[in-house]
Amino acid sequence: MKNIYLMRHAKAQTIDKNGKKLSKQGISDVKIMADVLSLKKCNPSIIYTSDNICCKETAEQLILAMNLKKCEIKPINTLFDENMICVLKKCEILNILKKSKHDSIMIILKSSDIVGLCECLCEVAVQGILSGGVCSVWINNDNKTELKYYEYPKKYRKQLNH
């Protein structure tokens, strides 16, 4: 069985022509999600991100906040072509993920890409994934997928005082 964590990058702000960086709220939200994911025993050994600055920063902040010393960050294009997410079929994505030596994989992308990937894997309509939100998908040996949970930082801001 593989655990796949699909995460939308945390809240970002436009800095310059090179793209968006995480805002102060985004950094705080990553810490919230690190607490939530730790309680749920999320322990990815690899994180794939798009080349967007805010996606990379989300991964870096998450690794720090969760103390994932052995977790590596790789570009999503080493897994599959980010631009092809919307046209890949579920069986193609599952085959790619199953070939991975990692049993716990996190993928951090921008909104439209992460929603498309979640819809494809879970075969359900997803209205959207809030900034910093995480969907946990389990894939069993028969390529059956199950959406285990969806968590997002806004749900926990007051409780965790970040």
N, C-alpha and C positions, 0 to 999 in steps of 0.2 A: 504494500500500500504506500502511496505517496501523498504527502500533504503539500498542497499548493496554496500559497497565500498571495492573493491578488490585491495590491495596494495602489490607491491613487496617491500621487505625491501630495505632500502637505501644503497648506496654504502658502501661496507665493505672492511676490510683488514684482512688478516690472522694474528692473534696475537700469538697463541700457539696451542697446541694439543686440547684445549677445544673448538676451533672454531674461528669464525670471529667476530670482533667488528666493529662498524661503524667507518669509516674513517672521517677525518675532512670534506672532501667533502660530505660525507653521512650526517653528522650532519647539514651542511649548506643546503643540498637538502631537508631535512625534514622541515627546517624552510621555505624554498620556497614553498613546498607543503602545509604547514600549512596556508600560506598567500592565496594561490590559492584556497584551499578547504574552507577557511573561506568566501572568496568572493562568492563561490558557495553554501553557506549556509549548508555546510556539518557539521553535529553536532552529531557524533556517541555517543551513550550512552554506548556502549560496544565495545571492541576491542579483537578479538580472534587472538592469534599468535601461531606459531609453537614454539618449545622449543629452536630453534636456537637463540643464543645470539643476533645476528644482527636484528632479527625480534622483539625480546623483546625490544631492545634499540630503534628501530624505533618507536614502540608504545609509549614508555616512552617519547621520545623526541617530538613526535607529540602532546601528551597530554599537555606537558609543553608549547610548542609553540602556541597551539590553546587555551590554558587556559580551558581545558575540565575537570574541577574540579570533576564533578560527573561521569565521564567516568571510567569504570573499565576495567582491562585487565584480560583475562582468557585464559588458554591454549586451543588451537584448539581442542584438544582431548576431551574437555567437550562438544563440539558441534558434531563432528564426528571424526572418526579415520583418522588422517592425511595421513597415509599410504594407505588409501582406496580411496582417492580423484579420482585417475585415473580410478577406476572401478565403482564408484557410478553413478547412473543414475540421470538425471536432476530432475525427479519427486521425487527421494529420497532426494536430496539436498534441493529442494524447500520445501518439507514437514518438514524437520528439521528446516530450516530457518523460516518458517511460524509459527512454534510452539513457537518460541522465543517471549518473552514479549516485546522485543526491536523492535522499528520501524526503527531505524537507526543503522546498524551494519557494523563494519569494520573488515576485515580479512586480516592479514599481514602474508605472507608466502614467501618461497624462490621461485625463478623463475619458475621452472618446475611445481610446485604445483599451483601457482597462475594462470599461463597460462592455465593449465588444468581445473581449476575451472571456469575461465572466459569462456573458450570454451564450457564447459558443460552448463553453465547457459544461455549463449547468443546464443548458437548453431551457432557460426561462427568460422572460423579458425583465430587464433591469432598467428602472427609470433613471438611475444615476447612482454614482458612488460619491459621497461627500469627500471633500479634501481630507486626506489622511485616513480615509476609510479603508478597511481590510475585509475581504471576503475569504473565508477559508473553504477550500474545496478538497475533498478526499477523492483519490482515484484508486480503485481496487484493481486486483490483478486481471479482472475481466473487462477492464476499461469502463467500468460503471463509475459515474461521478456523483457526488453528493455535496450540495452546498451545506456546510456545517454551521457556519455563522457569518454574520455581517456586523462588524463593530465600527464605530466612528467616534472621533474625539469629542465632539460636541455633547454627546450622551454622558460623558464622564467629567467634563470640565469642573463643575462645582464639587463633585464628590472627591476628586483627586487634588484639588487646589493647585493646579499648574497655571 
